Amino acid sequence: MSNSRPDLYQALADPTRRRILELARDRERSVAELIGAFRVTQSAISQHLRVLRDAGLVRVRIAGRQHLYRTESAPLRRLAEWAGKFPEQKPGK
């Protein structure tokens, strides 16, 4: 069965998307603010935001004509909790 929704790992694989999550971690960011932080087109940022939104990693709030994005931390916390179950291994073991 195919799922068209991007998974968390696919969404986090791209460095631009990870940076967007960092920028939107502490406060809402408009699309214009996010575009200004990168050397890419509005279309490219919109595509990245769509992947993040579809993966549940950002939420959007519409205020008039602005779309404001903020990182959704719950999926990242779940990932960190899962990864924390694996003990650190020393090199060579």
C-alpha positions in Angstrom: 0.0 0.0 0.0 1.5 3.4 -1.0 1.3 6.4 1.2 1.7 9.7 -0.5 2.3 11.5 2.8 6.0 12.1 3.3 7.4 10.5 6.4 9.3 12.2 9.1 12.7 10.9 7.9 12.1 12.0 4.3 11.1 15.5 5.5 14.2 15.8 7.8 16.6 14.5 5.2 16.9 17.9 3.5 19.1 20.5 5.1 16.9 23.4 3.9 13.9 21.8 5.7 15.9 21.2 8.8 17.0 24.9 8.8 13.3 26.0 8.3 12.5 24.0 11.4 15.2 25.7 13.4 14.1 29.2 12.2 10.4 28.5 13.1 11.2 26.8 16.5 11.0 29.8 18.8 8.3 31.9 17.0 6.1 32.0 14.0 7.8 32.9 10.7 6.1 34.3 7.6 6.9 32.8 4.2 8.6 36.1 3.3 10.9 35.8 6.4 11.8 32.3 5.5 12.5 33.2 1.8 14.9 35.9 3.1 16.9 33.4 5.0 17.8 31.3 1.9 19.0 31.9 -1.6 16.1 30.0 -3.2 12.8 31.0 -4.8 9.5 31.4 -3.2 8.3 28.3 -5.0 11.2 26.3 -3.5 10.4 27.4 0.0 6.7 26.8 -0.5 7.5 23.2 -1.6 9.7 22.6 1.4 6.9 24.0 3.7 4.4 21.7 2.0 6.6 18.7 2.8 7.1 19.8 6.4 3.4 20.5 6.8 2.4 17.1 5.3 4.8 15.3 7.6 3.3 17.1 10.6 6.5 19.0 11.4 5.1 22.5 11.1 1.7 24.1 11.6 0.4 27.1 9.7 -1.7 29.9 10.9 -3.3 32.3 8.4 -3.4 35.9 9.5 -5.0 38.0 6.8 -2.8 37.5 3.7 0.1 36.0 5.7 0.8 32.3 6.3 2.7 32.0 9.5 4.7 28.8 10.2 5.9 27.3 13.5 7.7 24.1 14.2 5.5 21.3 15.7 7.8 19.8 18.3 5.8 16.6 19.2 6.9 14.5 16.3 10.5 15.5 16.9 10.2 14.6 20.6 8.8 11.2 19.7 11.8 10.7 17.3 14.3 11.7 20.1 12.6 9.4 22.6 12.8 6.5 20.1 16.4 7.2 19.2 17.3 7.5 22.9 16.5 3.8 23.4 19.6 2.8 21.5 22.8 2.8 23.6 25.8 4.7 22.4 28.4 2.3 21.1 32.1 2.9 21.3 34.0 2.8 18.0 35.2 -0.7 17.1 32.5 -2.6 18.9 
